[in-house]
Amino acid sequence: MENRRDFLKSIGLVTAGTVFVPSFLHANNLKKSTHKRLVVIQLSGGNDGLNTVVPYRNDDYYYFRPQIAISDSEVLRLDDELGLNPGMSSFRKLFDEGYVSIYNNVGYPNPNRSHFRAMDIWQSGMPESKEQTGWLGRYLDHACSGDDPAPAIELESKLSMSLKGHREKGLAVENPERFYQSIKDPQISQIADKGYSGNNSDLGYLYKVLNNVKHSASYIREHYKLGKTIGAYPLNQFGNDLKSIARMINGHIDTRVFYVSLTGFDTHAGQPNKQRNLLKLYSDGVSAFVKDLKNSGEFEDTLILTFSEFGRRVKENGSRGTDHGKANNVFVMGGSLKEAGLQGKAPDLNNLDDGDLDFNIDFRQIYATILNKWMNTDHTQVLNGKFNTLGFI
């Protein structure tokens, strides 16, 4: 083989430039997870936070958005100032039940409006550098011993930067059953089972990788088959992904991090209906997911983080849409929140940063809180700095 990557391509374990391989060895028995888990939902494209958590009593909001503002009669009111997009009725119920903490004005210094760079910043957790590892991957470096069958799973064909560490990595698994079937191929199984006893270190590494992936695929499928779900999920990829995660969790898989994306939020034109439909998919999906985990008794040990790479400009554009902006809102959900509801200040439309909402909560404060208080890891080792934690945990 020319190199390790060529070998992995030849047996189908690399697609779109991603290796489906963390460091792990053998499957555990089927018992309840010993770790609290984090589920990350990425709203890709830059969700418009102002039309998600709406300042319906603010005259400036309607001044800046004469065509796309959501009328106060449609807003799902949360308090006397802010309400939700009308597509989020299922999410509103979760909010009313005390399972949601909403943070407005979340961002970082010197923000970037490029999709790719902004997403790298959020996924790496290091705005000031060109770091190529992710905050969750570095968490795995610190928290995992190297023998976890599947410490982190992304429901995608390609592993995002978030789950890439220096030593550990998550698994990109579009579908647990298909992942298992792909590694069950007789030719691949024969190679994995045979092993390697020669002196070629690269080839020895590849045999070890293949054997590890075989164990991982079996482990994931075993827990996936054991898990059950209830209720109706949205009939789209996002709904299917959340349902797959619920099945694995309910099957007692010992995975610390799950990662899933909902795309389509780059709403430069025709935003109102497009965003409303997307937020309904998101809202109905997480509502079904929470219902599932509550039913199985797993919700208390689950935290759900939702973010987007940036918000949108405060002023609408000429195409009934919005362009790339800066600060945005972040949602944290869970059955063990200490502070639920609206947190911090409402969006300030009188003091804009070059036409954008300015941030007053650094997104790394949210990461630091999750790392310290939920995942039992010193955030300074992961984020390369010290940040004040928040009170939702």
C-alpha positions, 0 to 999 in steps of 0.5 A: 500500500502507498500509505495508511490512508490509501489502504483505508480507502481500499477497504471502504473506511475512509470517505470524504477525507475522514477516517472512521477510527478513534482509539478503542479495543473491545466492546463492553457488556450491555449495562447502563452507561457510567458517564453523563452524556452530551448531545450537540446539535449544530444549526448549519448555515448561521441561524437568525437568532433575532427571528428565533428568540424574538424581541417582540416589544422592541420597536427597533426590531420592526424598524430594521425588519419591516418585511421579515419581522414576526408580528407580536400576535404570532410570537410564542411569548416567553416573557414580557420582552421575548418570545419564540418563532411560531414554528417552535411550539414543541420547543415552547413546551420544553421551555415551560417544563423547565428543560431549556436554558436560553442564552442570548448575545453569545459570541467571541471577540473579533468575530468572523462572518465566513461560514468555514472560519466561523464554524472552525472557531466554534468547533475548535473552541479557539478563536485566536488560533488555527487549531485543527483539533476540536474542543470535544476531541481534546476532551476525549484526549483527557477523559478517555483511556484509549479502550473505549469502543465508541467514546463519541459518535457523529451522525454523518459521513464525515467527522467534523473538527469538533470530535478530532483530538490529538490522540482520540477521535470520534466515529462518523456513523451515518447509520449504525446498521449500515456501518455494521454491514459495511464492516461485516463484508467477508473480505474485510472480516477475514483481513481483520481477523487474520491480523498481522505479524510482520515487521511493517509498522504501517501495515501493522497499524492498519490491521489494528485499525481494521480490527478495532473498527470491526469491534466498534461496529459490532458494539454500536449495533448491539446497543442500537438493536437493544434500544427502543424508541417511542413517539413520532420523529420528523420524517427527515434526516434530522429526525432519523438521526435523533431517533438513532441517538435515542436508540443507542442511548436507550440501549445503554451505549457508553458513549460520552458525546453525540453530534448531529447537524440540521442544515439550511439556515443560510437564509439570504432570501425568502427567510420567513417560511424557510426558517420557520419550517426548519425551526419546526423540524428542530423543535419537533425533533428535540421534543420527540427526543426528550420524550424518548429519554424521559420515558427510558429514564435517561434524560437526567444524565443527558445535556443537549447543546444547540448552536449555530456558527453565527447570527444574522445582520440586524437589518434585513436585506432586499431579498426578504432575508438576512446576511451573515452577522455576529452574536447569536443565541445558544440553547442548553437543554436537560433534565438536570438544569439548575437554571432554566429559562431566559438567561442574561440580557435581551438583545440590545438593538440600540448599541450595535457592533457595525450593524450586528448584535454585540456579544456579552457572553463568550461561547467558551463560557458555555463550553467551560461550564459543560466541561467542568460541571457536566463532563468532570474535566478541567476546561483550562486543559481543553480550551487553553484558557480560563473562562467564567462558568455559568449557572445552568449546571 
